[in-house]
Amino acid sequence: MSDENRQATEAAAGSPGHTESVVRLAQELIRHPSRAGLDNYGPVLRVVEEWLSAHALPHRRLYGSTGGTGAADHDTGKLAGLLVELPGGRPGPWWTLDACLDTAPYGDESAWSFPPACGDVADGWLLGRGAADSKLAAAMFCHLAADLLPRTDALHGGLAVLLDVDEHTGRFGGARAYLADPTAARPAGVMIGYPGATEVVVGGRGLWRATLAVHAPAGHSGSRRKVVGAISRAAHLVRLLDVAELPTADADPHFPLPPKLSVTSFHGGHGFSVTPDLCEVNVDVRTTPGFAAHDAETLVRETAARLDAELPAPRPTDVTPVAGWPPFRLTEDEQPARALLHAAADAGFAVRPKTAGPSNIGNLLAGEGIPTTAGFGVPYEGLHGIDERAHLAALPRVFAAYRQAVLSLLQAH
């Protein structure tokens, strides 16, 4: 990095006190548990709301029609997130920073070497559930909005900061509520603050999911008559799915990952004396532009038909689709990928564009025609696992990269 770029990065990163303020807010967020489907999201949102109010940042809660609350969040209805909006003084497109405030569950707390909600800093690491995904990014984005507030008159378009509390449920309720809000400006692009300092995620595989109901006549396990029960038929279906032929990555030169099919759940039967008449199998297919949801559904339905032909039953196998997201991938020249890749490089990071295997909010946004980056941040460990932590040494440069990227987008005209 040149001396000129280094000086600009250091100036953008702010003083040590600025970085300490980001960490203090992130610590407070971690100390307010917000596990998806388990905790009340009101307390963690109030922490952010108090900070935003103290810094004169306009904000409002979002409520979604799909649910978006934890099981204990009875008093807030369908609470889905928090939205900060900073309109610029000149015409232009809006851009959005997104970070989730809900988290994965703790899992086996006895396996952690520190309390999951401690929010401590030790040996340069921020500790606790949400440190990596994504409370540190939420704190950073709030500070970035505060940093830009005094200069909004000179900016084109506007900046929104979306803080989602319905991300880890898989419903993406905050993003849905944001897109459905008639008063919110539709973003020209979104940057999601998932962690990781070596890559800017510019794409992801999509998914198609279904539950397959496999039927058979019920019978007594001790009967003299041989009965091919639903479990046996379902096991044969799983074998057929496991050997189903999918395209390779080479089949689509513009997308670097191949499709993937996984059987993720298998339920049927009870006790020992009955061969059941129903067994349900969940199938998850990760899709690509060359093998889309229609192709996934066709493959699964043809495999179910093959089962029914090879092991006939009075009732055919039912295939019930339950979810689907399209794949997405930005080129390095598309915004906001270009802005973030260049800004990360200027901040001293050796980053590469990456297409992720798992899906994320970027898939939902892609379905709405909104280009999205879905990850760049500090180094991390233990995401969704035990001992989640985020390394803080790179935080000033990550902040600087996002600040430069946002400014390059809001100053374009």
C-alpha positions as CSV (number, residue, x, y, z in Angstrom):
1,M,0.0,0.0,0.0
2,S,1.3,3.5,-0.9
3,D,2.1,6.1,1.7
4,E,-0.8,8.2,0.4
5,N,-3.3,5.2,0.7
6,R,-1.9,4.3,4.1
7,Q,-2.4,7.9,5.4
8,A,-6.0,7.9,4.0
9,T,-6.7,4.5,5.6
10,E,-5.4,5.6,9.0
11,A,-7.4,8.8,8.8
12,A,-10.6,6.9,7.8
13,A,-10.1,4.4,10.6
14,G,-10.4,7.0,13.2
15,S,-8.7,7.4,16.5
16,P,-8.0,4.5,18.9
17,G,-10.9,5.9,20.9
18,H,-13.1,5.5,17.8
19,T,-12.2,1.8,17.6
20,E,-12.7,1.4,21.3
21,S,-16.2,2.8,21.0
22,V,-17.1,0.2,18.3
23,V,-15.8,-2.6,20.5
24,R,-17.7,-1.3,23.6
25,L,-21.0,-1.2,21.7
26,A,-20.3,-4.7,20.3
27,Q,-19.6,-6.0,23.9
28,E,-22.9,-4.6,25.1
29,L,-24.7,-6.3,22.2
30,I,-23.1,-9.7,23.0
31,R,-24.1,-9.3,26.6
32,H,-27.7,-9.2,25.6
33,P,-28.5,-12.7,24.2
34,S,-30.5,-12.7,21.0
35,R,-30.5,-16.4,19.9
36,A,-32.9,-16.9,17.0
37,G,-36.1,-18.5,18.2
38,L,-35.1,-18.5,21.8
39,D,-34.5,-14.9,23.1
40,N,-36.5,-11.7,23.2
41,Y,-35.0,-9.4,20.6
42,G,-36.3,-6.2,22.4
43,P,-33.3,-5.8,24.8
44,V,-30.6,-6.1,22.2
45,L,-32.4,-3.6,19.9
46,R,-32.8,-1.2,22.8
47,V,-29.1,-1.1,23.2
48,V,-28.7,0.0,19.6
49,E,-31.6,2.4,19.8
50,E,-30.1,4.1,22.8
51,W,-26.8,4.5,21.0
52,L,-28.3,5.8,17.8
53,S,-30.4,8.3,19.7
54,A,-27.4,9.5,21.6
55,H,-25.7,10.2,18.2
56,A,-28.8,11.8,16.7
57,L,-29.1,9.1,14.0
58,P,-32.7,8.6,12.7
59,H,-33.9,5.0,13.1
60,R,-37.1,2.9,13.3
61,R,-38.1,-0.6,14.0
62,L,-39.3,-2.9,11.2
63,Y,-42.1,-5.4,11.6
64,G,-42.6,-8.3,9.2
65,S,-45.5,-10.5,8.2
66,T,-43.5,-13.7,8.4
67,G,-42.9,-13.7,12.1
68,G,-39.4,-12.5,13.0
69,T,-39.6,-12.9,16.8
70,G,-38.0,-15.2,19.2
71,A,-40.2,-17.6,21.1
72,A,-40.1,-15.4,24.2
73,D,-40.7,-12.1,22.3
74,H,-44.4,-12.0,22.9
75,D,-44.7,-8.3,23.7
76,T,-43.2,-7.0,20.4
77,G,-45.3,-8.7,17.8
78,K,-43.5,-9.5,14.6
79,L,-40.4,-7.6,15.3
80,A,-37.9,-8.1,12.4
81,G,-35.2,-5.5,12.7
82,L,-34.0,-1.9,12.9
83,L,-33.4,0.5,10.1
84,V,-31.2,3.6,10.0
85,E,-31.7,6.0,7.1
86,L,-29.4,8.8,6.1
87,P,-30.7,10.7,3.0
88,G,-28.1,12.6,1.0
89,G,-28.5,16.1,-0.1
90,R,-28.1,15.3,-3.8
91,P,-30.0,12.9,-6.1
92,G,-28.7,9.4,-6.6
93,P,-29.1,5.8,-5.6
94,W,-29.4,4.4,-2.1
95,W,-26.9,1.8,-0.8
96,T,-27.4,-0.4,2.3
97,L,-25.1,-1.9,5.0
98,D,-26.6,-5.0,6.6
99,A,-25.6,-6.9,9.7
100,C,-27.7,-9.2,11.9
101,L,-28.3,-8.8,15.6
102,D,-29.8,-12.2,16.2
103,T,-27.4,-15.2,16.6
104,A,-27.0,-18.9,16.4
105,P,-27.8,-20.8,19.6
106,Y,-25.0,-21.5,22.1
107,G,-25.0,-25.3,21.8
108,D,-23.3,-27.2,24.6
109,E,-22.3,-24.3,27.0
110,S,-20.1,-26.6,29.0
111,A,-17.9,-27.0,26.0
112,W,-17.1,-23.3,25.8
113,S,-14.0,-22.0,27.5
114,F,-15.7,-18.8,28.4
115,P,-19.4,-17.8,28.9
116,P,-21.1,-17.4,25.5
117,A,-22.5,-14.0,26.5
118,C,-19.5,-12.6,28.3
119,G,-18.5,-10.0,25.6
120,D,-14.9,-9.9,27.1
121,V,-11.8,-8.9,25.2
122,A,-8.8,-11.3,25.8
123,D,-5.5,-11.3,23.9
124,G,-6.9,-9.1,21.2
125,W,-10.1,-11.2,20.6
126,L,-13.7,-10.2,21.2
127,L,-15.4,-13.2,22.9
128,G,-18.9,-14.4,22.7
129,R,-21.8,-15.5,20.6
130,G,-22.3,-12.9,17.9
131,A,-18.8,-11.5,18.1
132,A,-18.2,-12.8,14.5
133,D,-21.7,-13.1,13.2
134,S,-22.4,-10.3,13.3
135,K,-22.7,-7.9,16.3
136,L,-19.2,-6.4,15.8
137,A,-20.2,-5.5,12.2
138,A,-23.5,-4.0,13.5
139,A,-21.5,-1.8,15.9
140,M,-19.1,-0.8,13.1
141,F,-21.9,0.1,10.7
142,C,-23.6,2.2,13.4
143,H,-20.4,4.1,13.9
144,L,-19.9,4.5,10.1
145,A,-23.4,6.0,9.9
146,A,-22.5,8.4,12.7
147,D,-19.3,9.3,11.0
148,L,-21.1,10.2,7.7
149,L,-24.0,12.1,9.4
150,P,-22.3,15.5,9.4
151,R,-21.6,15.3,5.6
152,T,-24.9,14.0,4.2
153,D,-25.7,17.2,2.4
154,A,-22.7,16.6,0.1
155,L,-23.6,13.0,-0.6
156,H,-25.7,11.6,-3.5
157,G,-28.6,9.2,-2.8
158,G,-28.6,7.9,0.6
159,L,-27.3,5.2,3.1
160,A,-29.4,2.8,5.0
161,V,-28.1,0.5,7.8
162,L,-30.3,-2.6,8.3
163,L,-29.9,-4.5,11.6
164,D,-31.8,-7.8,11.2
165,V,-33.1,-9.8,14.1
166,D,-34.7,-12.6,12.0
167,E,-31.7,-13.8,10.0
168,H,-30.6,-17.0,11.8
169,T,-34.1,-18.4,11.6
170,G,-33.6,-18.6,7.9
171,R,-36.7,-16.5,7.3
172,F,-34.7,-13.3,6.6
173,G,-37.5,-11.4,8.1
174,G,-35.6,-8.1,8.5
175,A,-34.6,-8.0,4.9
176,R,-38.1,-8.9,3.8
177,A,-39.7,-6.2,6.0
178,Y,-37.2,-3.7,4.6
179,L,-38.0,-4.5,1.0
180,A,-41.7,-4.5,1.7
181,D,-41.6,-1.1,3.5
182,P,-43.3,1.4,1.2
183,T,-41.5,4.3,2.9
184,A,-38.0,2.9,2.5
185,A,-35.9,3.7,-0.6
186,R,-35.1,0.6,-2.6
187,P,-31.3,0.0,-2.5
188,A,-29.2,-0.1,-5.6
189,G,-27.0,-2.6,-3.7
190,V,-26.3,-4.1,-0.3
191,M,-23.1,-5.0,1.6
192,I,-23.6,-7.6,4.3
193,G,-21.0,-7.5,7.2
194,Y,-20.3,-11.2,7.6
195,P,-16.7,-11.7,8.8
196,G,-13.6,-12.9,7.1
197,A,-10.6,-10.7,6.0
198,T,-9.3,-12.7,3.0
199,E,-12.4,-12.7,0.8
200,V,-15.2,-10.5,-0.4
201,V,-18.1,-12.8,-1.0
202,V,-19.7,-11.8,-4.3
203,G,-22.0,-14.8,-4.9
204,G,-23.5,-17.9,-3.4
205,R,-25.3,-21.1,-4.5
206,G,-29.0,-21.0,-4.3
207,L,-31.2,-23.7,-2.7
208,W,-34.3,-25.8,-3.3
209,R,-35.7,-27.8,-0.4
210,A,-38.5,-30.3,-0.2
211,T,-40.0,-32.9,2.1
212,L,-40.7,-36.3,0.5
213,A,-43.5,-38.4,2.1
214,V,-42.9,-42.1,1.4
215,H,-45.9,-44.4,1.9
216,A,-46.5,-48.1,2.4
217,P,-49.1,-50.4,4.0
218,A,-48.7,-50.6,7.7
219,G,-48.2,-54.0,9.2
220,H,-47.1,-55.9,12.3
221,S,-43.4,-56.5,12.4
222,G,-44.0,-60.1,13.5
223,S,-46.4,-60.9,10.6
224,R,-45.7,-64.0,8.5
225,R,-46.4,-61.8,5.4
226,K,-43.3,-59.9,4.1
227,V,-44.0,-56.2,4.3
228,V,-41.8,-53.5,2.6
229,G,-42.5,-50.7,5.1
230,A,-42.2,-47.0,4.6
231,I,-38.9,-46.9,6.3
232,S,-37.4,-49.5,4.0
233,R,-38.8,-47.7,0.9
234,A,-37.5,-44.4,2.2
235,A,-34.0,-45.9,2.7
236,H,-34.1,-47.1,-0.9
237,L,-35.0,-43.5,-1.9
238,V,-32.1,-42.1,0.0
239,R,-29.7,-44.5,-1.9
240,L,-31.2,-43.4,-5.2
241,L,-30.8,-39.7,-4.3
242,D,-27.2,-40.3,-3.1
243,V,-26.2,-41.6,-6.5
244,A,-28.2,-39.1,-8.6
245,E,-26.0,-37.5,-11.2
246,L,-25.5,-33.7,-10.9
247,P,-23.5,-31.4,-13.2
248,T,-19.9,-30.7,-12.3
249,A,-18.5,-27.2,-11.8
250,D,-16.9,-27.5,-15.3
251,A,-20.4,-27.5,-16.8
252,D,-20.9,-23.8,-15.9
253,P,-17.7,-21.8,-16.6
254,H,-19.3,-18.6,-15.2
255,F,-20.0,-20.1,-11.8
256,P,-17.2,-21.8,-9.8
257,L,-19.2,-24.3,-7.6
258,P,-21.2,-27.3,-8.7
259,P,-24.8,-28.1,-7.5
260,K,-25.0,-30.4,-4.4
261,L,-27.8,-32.7,-3.1
262,S,-28.0,-33.7,0.5
263,V,-30.6,-35.7,2.5
264,T,-30.8,-33.8,5.8
265,S,-33.6,-35.5,7.7
266,F,-35.3,-38.9,8.0
267,H,-38.3,-39.5,10.2
268,G,-40.7,-42.5,10.5
269,G,-42.0,-45.1,12.8
270,H,-42.5,-45.6,16.5
271,G,-41.6,-48.4,18.8
272,F,-40.9,-51.9,17.5
273,S,-44.0,-53.8,16.7
274,V,-45.3,-51.8,13.7
275,T,-43.8,-51.3,10.3
276,P,-45.0,-47.8,9.6
277,D,-47.0,-46.5,6.7
278,L,-45.2,-43.1,6.5
279,C,-41.6,-42.0,6.5
280,E,-40.6,-38.4,5.7
281,V,-37.3,-37.4,4.1
282,N,-36.0,-33.9,3.8
283,V,-33.8,-33.0,0.7
284,D,-31.6,-29.9,0.3
285,V,-30.3,-29.1,-3.1
286,R,-27.8,-26.3,-3.6
287,T,-28.4,-24.8,-7.0
288,T,-26.4,-22.9,-9.6
289,P,-27.3,-20.8,-12.7
290,G,-26.8,-24.0,-14.8
291,F,-28.8,-26.2,-12.4
292,A,-31.7,-24.1,-11.1
293,A,-34.7,-24.8,-8.9
294,H,-36.6,-26.3,-11.7
295,D,-33.8,-28.7,-12.5
296,A,-33.6,-29.7,-8.8
297,E,-37.3,-30.3,-8.6
298,T,-37.3,-32.3,-11.8
299,L,-34.4,-34.5,-10.5
300,V,-36.1,-35.2,-7.1
301,R,-39.5,-35.9,-8.6
302,E,-38.0,-38.3,-11.2
303,T,-36.1,-40.1,-8.4
304,A,-39.3,-40.4,-6.4
305,A,-41.0,-41.9,-9.5
306,R,-38.2,-44.3,-9.9
307,L,-38.7,-45.5,-6.3
308,D,-42.4,-46.0,-6.9
309,A,-41.6,-48.1,-10.0
310,E,-39.0,-50.2,-8.3
311,L,-40.8,-50.7,-5.0
312,P,-44.5,-50.1,-5.7
313,A,-46.9,-49.0,-3.0
314,P,-50.6,-48.2,-3.0
315,R,-49.9,-44.5,-2.8
316,P,-47.1,-42.6,-4.7
317,T,-44.4,-40.6,-3.0
318,D,-45.5,-37.0,-2.3
319,V,-42.9,-34.2,-3.0
320,T,-43.7,-31.0,-1.2
321,P,-41.3,-28.0,-1.9
322,V,-40.7,-25.9,1.2
323,A,-38.1,-23.3,0.2
324,G,-36.1,-21.9,-2.7
325,W,-33.6,-19.2,-3.3
326,P,-31.8,-18.3,-6.5
327,P,-28.0,-18.4,-6.9
328,F,-26.2,-15.2,-7.4
329,R,-22.8,-13.9,-8.5
330,L,-21.5,-10.4,-9.2
331,T,-18.6,-9.8,-11.5
332,E,-15.7,-7.8,-10.0
333,D,-16.8,-4.8,-12.0
334,E,-20.3,-4.7,-10.7
335,Q,-21.2,-2.5,-7.7
336,P,-21.0,-2.8,-4.8
337,A,-18.5,-5.6,-5.4
338,R,-16.1,-3.3,-7.2
339,A,-16.2,-0.6,-4.5
340,L,-15.6,-3.0,-1.6
341,L,-12.8,-5.0,-3.4
342,H,-10.9,-1.8,-4.2
343,A,-11.4,-0.3,-0.8
344,A,-10.3,-3.6,0.9
345,A,-7.2,-3.6,-1.2
346,D,-6.4,0.0,-0.5
347,A,-6.8,-0.8,3.2
348,G,-4.0,-3.4,2.9
349,F,-6.0,-6.6,2.6
350,A,-5.1,-9.2,0.1
351,V,-8.7,-10.2,-0.8
352,R,-10.1,-12.3,-3.5
353,P,-13.8,-12.5,-4.7
354,K,-15.5,-15.6,-3.5
355,T,-18.7,-17.5,-4.3
356,A,-20.0,-19.1,-1.1
357,G,-21.4,-22.6,-0.9
358,P,-24.1,-21.8,1.7
359,S,-26.9,-19.4,0.9
360,N,-27.5,-16.1,2.7
361,I,-29.6,-12.9,2.6
362,G,-27.7,-12.2,-0.7
363,N,-29.8,-14.9,-2.3
364,L,-33.0,-13.3,-1.2
365,L,-31.8,-9.9,-2.5
366,A,-30.7,-11.4,-5.8
367,G,-34.2,-12.7,-6.3
368,E,-35.3,-9.0,-6.0
369,G,-32.7,-7.9,-8.5
370,I,-30.5,-6.2,-5.8
371,P,-26.7,-6.9,-6.2
372,T,-25.1,-7.8,-2.9
373,T,-21.8,-8.6,-1.3
374,A,-22.2,-11.1,1.5
375,G,-19.0,-11.0,3.5
376,F,-15.9,-9.1,4.4
377,G,-14.8,-8.3,7.9
378,V,-12.4,-9.2,10.7
379,P,-10.8,-12.6,11.1
380,Y,-12.8,-15.0,13.3
381,E,-13.1,-18.4,14.9
382,G,-16.0,-20.5,16.1
383,L,-18.8,-19.1,14.0
384,H,-22.0,-21.0,14.9
385,G,-19.8,-23.3,17.0
386,I,-18.1,-23.1,20.4
387,D,-15.8,-20.3,21.6
388,E,-17.0,-17.8,18.9
389,R,-14.5,-14.9,18.7
390,A,-13.5,-12.0,16.5
391,H,-9.9,-10.7,16.1
392,L,-9.8,-7.0,16.7
393,A,-6.4,-6.0,15.3
394,A,-7.8,-5.6,11.8
395,L,-10.9,-3.7,12.9
396,P,-9.6,-0.2,12.1
397,R,-8.7,-1.2,8.5
398,V,-12.0,-3.1,8.0
399,F,-13.8,0.1,9.2
400,A,-11.7,2.1,6.8
401,A,-12.5,-0.2,3.9
402,Y,-16.2,0.0,4.4
403,R,-16.1,3.8,4.8
404,Q,-14.1,4.2,1.6
405,A,-16.5,1.8,-0.3
406,V,-19.6,3.7,1.0
407,L,-18.1,7.1,0.2
408,S,-17.1,6.0,-3.3
409,L,-20.7,4.9,-3.9
410,L,-22.3,8.0,-2.4
411,Q,-20.0,10.4,-4.1
412,A,-20.5,8.9,-7.6
413,H,-22.8,10.9,-9.9
